Amino acid sequence: MNSSQSSFTDLNDQALVYQNLQSIEPEYLSLKLKLHFKTLPNFDDFIKLYESSKIGCDEAWNQNEEIFLQLVVLSLNPRCIKNRFDWEKVQKLMPKQRSLSELCFKFQSFYKAQLPRQPWSSFEDKTLLQIILDNTSRCKKKWSSIANQYNLICKSEILRNAKQCRERWNNKLDPQINREPWSRSEELHFLQLLLQNGRRWADISLKLSMITKYKRRTEFALKHKFKQLQKYYGHKAKRLNKTDFEISPRWNIQEIDMVLSKIEILQEKQKKMLTQEYSFCEFLSLDSDFSLVVIKNGCLIKL
């Protein structure tokens, strides 16, 4: 087939896609999908979109290519957008050569609501673990690339996105996860870090690992332990809540209730600062040459 015939075939395909698009309702679809367009383009703009989608690195997606993918997929099956598509047909209509799983995976990322979570199989875990270990030589894990490799190898109907792969590694597969029982000293050190850092669980996990031979607790484990300690020592902490006390420089396990009380006091103060109401006169007295503040919905906001 010569180039003129090829172009004619491409133009016919594009015309058919454009014709099918006329029946879709972008406003309705935008409730379910993060559409990159508000209204349908006219035919000339549609052809320009196809041509501009070819520009750029072969691996990276540009916005025009993402828009074109949305238009192609929706033109094939606009009323059942969560059903399985004929991705080979989508692949044929796209301006760049993409794998079937890459196209399907990319379109899944446009859904606003999270797709139903499916439990991970042992085969999936082994596959993901091997891919990540093969990428350990790199300074930083690129989760979108890891997810794409995973979907290509697994060839399953259940596609995993970058966030799911990252969370599975961080909460389950990482060999550095600390699954040992908590010691008393670790509990106390955890509360010290919580008092100093607030509920920044990722920071606490990193700092806590320095005293546990770099074995880290997951964010889920930290939240669960905090709830456990609150439940066990909470009644003592509440009695101390309105009293003035100092925690000794050398903390011991008997002071856990005091630490919990301090944490609760700090949280209440932060909450009060966010919700405290100010009159206009108080607002004027709070303003100064060194800070600019505004009142929004009765709350003081420092700029």
C-alpha positions in Angstrom: 0.0 0.0 0.0 1.4 3.4 -1.0 1.5 6.5 1.3 -1.6 8.1 -0.3 -3.6 4.9 0.3 -2.4 4.7 3.8 -3.3 8.3 4.5 -6.7 7.8 2.9 -7.3 4.8 5.2 -6.2 6.7 8.2 -8.5 9.6 7.3 -11.4 7.2 6.9 -10.7 5.7 10.3 -10.5 9.1 11.9 -13.7 10.2 10.2 -15.5 7.1 11.6 -14.2 7.9 15.1 -15.3 11.5 14.8 -18.8 10.4 13.6 -19.2 8.1 16.6 -18.1 10.8 18.9 -21.2 12.9 18.1 -23.4 10.7 20.2 -21.4 11.1 23.5 -22.1 13.6 26.2 -18.9 15.1 27.7 -20.8 16.7 30.6 -22.2 13.4 31.7 -19.0 11.5 31.2 -17.0 14.1 33.2 -18.9 12.9 36.3 -17.0 9.6 36.0 -13.9 10.5 34.1 -11.2 13.2 34.3 -11.7 14.4 30.8 -9.1 16.7 29.3 -11.7 18.4 27.1 -15.0 20.2 27.9 -16.5 20.2 24.4 -16.0 18.0 21.4 -13.6 19.4 18.8 -14.7 20.0 15.2 -13.3 17.7 12.5 -10.4 20.0 11.5 -9.3 20.3 15.1 -9.7 16.6 15.6 -7.2 16.0 12.7 -4.8 18.6 14.1 -5.0 16.8 17.5 -4.1 13.6 15.8 -1.0 15.1 14.1 0.1 17.0 17.2 -0.1 13.8 19.3 2.8 12.4 17.3 5.2 15.1 18.6 7.5 14.4 21.5 9.3 11.5 23.2 7.9 8.1 22.2 7.7 7.0 25.9 6.2 10.1 27.5 2.5 10.9 27.0 1.7 14.5 26.0 -1.7 16.0 26.8 -2.9 15.9 23.1 -2.2 12.2 23.0 -4.1 11.7 26.2 -7.1 13.6 24.8 -7.0 11.6 21.6 -7.0 8.3 23.6 -10.0 9.5 25.5 -11.8 10.4 22.3 -11.0 7.1 20.6 -12.0 4.9 23.5 -15.3 6.8 24.1 -16.1 6.7 20.4 -16.0 2.9 20.5 -18.1 2.3 23.5 -19.4 5.5 25.2 -22.2 4.1 27.2 -20.3 1.2 28.8 -17.0 2.8 29.5 -16.0 0.3 32.1 -16.4 -2.8 29.9 -13.5 -4.5 28.2 -12.6 -2.8 24.9 -11.1 -4.1 21.7 -7.8 -2.6 22.5 -6.2 -3.7 19.3 -8.6 -1.4 17.5 -7.7 1.4 19.8 -4.0 0.6 19.2 -4.6 0.9 15.4 -6.2 4.3 15.7 -3.6 5.9 18.0 -0.9 8.2 16.4 1.9 6.5 18.3 2.7 2.8 18.7 1.7 1.8 22.3 1.3 -1.7 23.8 -2.3 -2.9 24.6 -1.7 -2.9 28.3 -0.2 0.6 28.2 -3.3 1.9 26.5 -5.7 0.2 28.8 -3.6 1.2 31.9 -3.5 4.8 30.8 -7.3 5.0 30.2 -7.9 3.5 33.7 -6.0 6.4 35.2 -8.7 8.8 34.0 -11.4 7.4 36.2 -12.3 9.7 39.1 -13.7 7.0 41.3 -11.2 4.3 42.3 -11.6 1.0 40.5 -12.7 -1.9 42.7 -9.7 -3.2 44.7 -8.9 -6.8 44.1 -6.7 -8.9 46.4 -3.2 -9.5 45.3 -2.3 -13.1 44.4 1.1 -14.7 45.4 2.1 -14.6 41.7 1.4 -10.9 41.5 3.4 -10.3 44.6 6.4 -12.2 43.3 6.2 -10.4 40.0 6.0 -7.0 41.5 8.8 -7.8 44.0 11.1 -9.0 41.2 10.5 -5.9 39.1 11.3 -3.6 42.0 14.4 -5.5 43.0 15.6 -5.3 39.3 15.1 -1.5 39.6 17.0 -1.1 42.9 20.1 0.1 41.0 18.3 3.3 40.2 18.4 6.1 42.7 14.6 6.6 42.8 11.8 4.2 42.0 9.6 5.3 39.1 6.3 3.8 40.0 4.6 4.5 36.8 7.3 2.6 34.9 7.2 -0.2 37.4 3.4 -0.5 37.1 3.7 -0.6 33.3 6.3 -3.4 33.5 4.1 -5.3 35.9 1.0 -5.1 33.7 3.0 -6.2 30.7 4.4 -9.3 32.5 1.2 -10.3 34.3 -1.1 -9.9 31.3 -4.1 -10.0 33.7 -7.5 -8.4 33.3 -6.8 -6.7 36.7 -4.5 -3.8 36.0 -2.5 -2.2 38.8 -1.7 1.5 38.8 1.4 3.2 40.2 -0.2 4.0 43.5 -1.3 0.4 44.1 2.2 -0.9 43.3 3.8 1.7 45.6 1.4 0.9 48.5 1.8 -2.9 48.1 5.6 -2.4 48.3 5.5 0.0 51.3 2.9 -2.0 53.3 3.6 -5.6 52.4 6.6 -6.5 50.2 9.5 -4.4 51.4 12.0 -6.7 53.2 12.9 -3.8 55.5 9.4 -3.8 57.1 9.7 -4.4 60.9 7.2 -7.2 61.9 8.7 -7.9 65.3 6.7 -7.2 68.4 6.9 -3.7 69.8 9.3 -3.2 72.7 8.5 -0.8 75.5 11.4 1.4 74.6 10.3 1.5 71.0 6.8 2.5 72.0 8.2 5.3 74.1 10.5 6.5 71.4 7.6 6.4 68.9 5.6 8.7 71.2 8.5 11.1 71.6 8.7 11.3 67.8 4.9 11.8 67.6 5.2 14.6 70.1 8.0 16.3 68.1 6.7 15.7 64.6 2.9 15.5 64.8 1.2 12.9 62.7 3.7 12.9 59.9 3.8 9.1 59.7 6.4 8.8 56.9 8.9 11.0 58.9 8.2 9.1 62.1 8.7 5.8 60.3 12.1 6.9 58.9 13.4 8.2 62.3 12.1 5.3 64.3 13.9 2.9 62.0 17.2 4.4 63.1 16.9 2.7 66.5 15.6 -0.6 65.1 18.5 -1.5 62.8 16.8 0.3 59.9 13.8 -2.0 60.0 10.8 0.3 59.5 7.3 0.3 60.7 4.6 0.9 58.1 2.3 3.9 58.4 -0.6 1.5 59.0 1.4 -0.1 61.9 2.2 3.3 63.4 -1.5 4.5 63.3 -2.6 1.1 64.8 -0.1 1.3 67.6 -1.0 4.9 68.5 -4.7 3.8 68.8 -3.7 0.9 71.0 -1.7 3.2 73.3 -4.5 5.7 73.4 -7.0 3.0 74.4 -4.7 1.5 77.0 -3.3 4.7 78.6 -6.0 7.1 77.5 -8.0 7.1 80.8 -4.9 8.3 82.7 -4.0 10.9 80.0 -7.5 12.4 80.3 -7.1 13.0 84.0 -3.8 14.8 83.3 -5.3 16.8 80.4 -6.0 20.0 82.4 -3.0 19.9 84.7 0.4 21.5 84.3 3.2 19.1 84.4 6.7 18.5 83.0 8.1 15.4 81.4 11.5 14.4 82.8 14.5 14.7 80.5 15.0 10.9 80.8 11.7 9.5 79.9 10.5 6.2 81.2 7.6 3.9 80.5 5.7 5.2 83.4 5.4 8.6 81.6 3.5 7.3 78.6 0.3 8.7 79.9 1.9 12.1 80.3 3.3 11.9 76.7 -0.2 11.0 75.4 -1.7 13.9 77.3 0.9 16.3 75.9 0.1 15.1 72.4 -3.7 15.6 73.0 -3.1 19.1 74.3 -1.0 20.0 71.3 -3.6 18.6 68.9 -6.4 20.6 70.7 -4.3 23.8 70.5 -3.7 23.3 66.7 -7.4 22.6 66.2 -8.4 25.7 68.2 -6.0 27.8 66.1 -7.8 26.6 63.0 -11.3 27.2 64.2 -10.9 30.2 66.6 -13.2 33.1 65.6 -12.1 36.7 65.7 -14.0 40.0 65.6 -13.0 42.7 63.2 -11.5 44.8 66.1 -9.4 41.8 67.2 -8.3 41.4 63.6 -7.0 44.9 63.5 -5.1 44.5 66.8 -3.5 41.2 65.4 -2.2 42.9 62.3 1.4 44.2 62.4 4.3 45.4 60.2 5.7 41.9 60.3 2.7 39.7 59.5 -0.3 40.0 57.3 -3.5 38.2 58.3 -7.0 37.9 56.9 -10.3 36.6 58.4 -12.1 34.0 56.3 -15.3 32.4 57.6 -14.6 33.7 61.1 -11.1 32.1 61.1 -7.7 33.9 61.3 -5.4 33.0 58.4 -1.8 34.2 58.5 -0.3 35.0 55.1 
